[in-house]
Amino acid sequence: MTQIDQLAELYLGGADRDQLDPILDACVALYKEQLDEDGQVDFKGKAKAFVRTYNFLAAILPYSNAQWEKLSIFLNFLIFRKWLSDTVFWLTYEPPTAPHPAG
């Protein structure tokens, strides 16, 4: 069973967040280990695009695909985790220079 299947099954079964987070944490570790800055930005963009597109199509089409639904659930949890937003933010963040003292 994949991490996507595990998370979706637990979520749809009403599991508490403390059961979901370890699965997401394992994915975070892979994300950080295996993707460089460009890969992380690319992944996040593609994940968000999939979720937006799937949500739109699921709302207007009668056909459903169980694997896409599971992937959508998984990616929604993953892309909206604070670490992912912060990771992309900090990769592109340049701290402001210190203000000049008044004088």
Buried (B, 14 or more C-beta within 10 A) or exposed (E): EEBBBBBBEBBEEEBEEEBBBEBBEEBBEEBEEEBEEEEBBEBBEEBBEBBEEBEEEBEEEEEEEEEBBBBBBBBBBBBEBEEBEEBBEEEEEEEEEEEEEEE
